[in-house]
Amino acid sequence: MSESVSDITSVFGFVDEALTEPKSIIDPAAVVFGSDVWEKTRVLYTDAAGELTAGLWESAPGAWKINTPESEYVRLLHGEIRLTDEKGASRHFVPGDSFFVPVGFKGIWENVGLVRKVFVSLKRKQG
């Protein structure tokens, strides 16, 4: 049975503002190019199971290898993102674009300029 929430306080908006959260450094072993490549995350919602998460993400210019552990919907607010798969095919996204990255996508994530996005991700727990 699914949980029902009817209280308006459970509804939130995504405010497009610079994030004040501490920076996390992108794993230098994964970085393809860029120096001091960091990210900041503001989690606005996590479901009771800890599988569904929504929030804002901001990151410095650069590119790094990814192997996505979750499925993710993205709405790009600032900057540009280029995703390139292992075969070399790529897609380019600009502010206002929305896209979906499925679990298991392997390739290169490139930020062209400072990037800020809205995200909703789903990571199924094993078991």
N, C-alpha and C positions, 0 to 999 in steps of 0.2 A: 504494500500500500504506500502511495507517495505522500509525503508530508505537504500540508497546505499551509501557506503563510498569507494571512489577510491583513496584517498590520502595515500601514503605509510607511512606517519607519524601516521596513525591510527593502524598500525601493530606493535606489540610489542613482545618481548621475555620474558621468565621467567628466570631471572638470579638467579642461586643457590648461595646465599650468606646469611650470618647471618643478621637478620633483626635488624635495629637500632630504630624501632618504640618503643614507650613506652609500657611497660607491662600492661596488664589488668588481674586482678586476677579472676580466675574461681570462681564462686559462691561457697563459702565454704559449703553451705547447700547441694550442689550437689556432692561434692567431696567424693568419696568412700575411696580412700587412696592417700597419698602424702601430702607433706607440701609445702606451697608457690607455689601452682600450678597456673601458669600464661600462658598467650597467647599473641602473637604479631601478628598483621595483616598488610600487605601492600597491599592495594587495587590498582590494576593497571588499572582496567576498570570497569565502571558502565554504563549500557545503559541509554538512556534518560528517560525511564519509572522508573528507579531505581529497576528493577526486576532482571536483570542479572548482576552478579558481578564476576570478575576474579582477582586473586592475589596470594600472597604467605602468608603462615601462619606458625608460629613456636610456639612450646609450650613445657613446662617442663614435666618431667616424672610425672605420676600420673594417676588416673582414676576418672571419674565423670559420673553421670547420664545425659543422653541426651534425648530430645524429639525434633527431628529436625524440624524446621519451614520452611526449604527449601530443595529442591533436590540439591545434590552436587556431582560433579565429582571430584575425588582426584587422583593426581599422587604423590606418596610418594618419597621424595628426601632423607631424613635422618631419622634414628630411625625406630621404629617398632610400629605398631598400632594393637590393638586387639579390635574388636567390638563384644559385646555379647548382644544378644537380651533378652527380658523379660523371655523367656522360658529357657535360659541358653545356647543356641547354640551360637558358636562363630566362627569368621573368623579372621585369622592372616595375616597381610600384612607387607612386607619388602621393603626396597628401590628398586625402579624400578617398583613396582606394581602400577596398576591403579585400582580404584574401584568406584562404584556409591552407594550413600546412598540416598534412596528416602525420600521425605517429609513424616513426621509422624513416622519415625523409632524411636522406644523407646528402650533404653537399656543402656549399659555402654560403654563409649569410654575410652580406656586405651592407654596411651603413654608409651612404653617401651623405656626409654632413651629420650633424647631431640629429638623432632620430627620437621621436616620441610616438608611442602607439597605445591604443586600447587593446587589451587582449582578453580572451576567454579561452581557458585551456582545460582539457579533460585528460586526466591520467588515471587509468584504471589500476586499482590495486590488485596485486596477485593474491590468489587464495580462494 
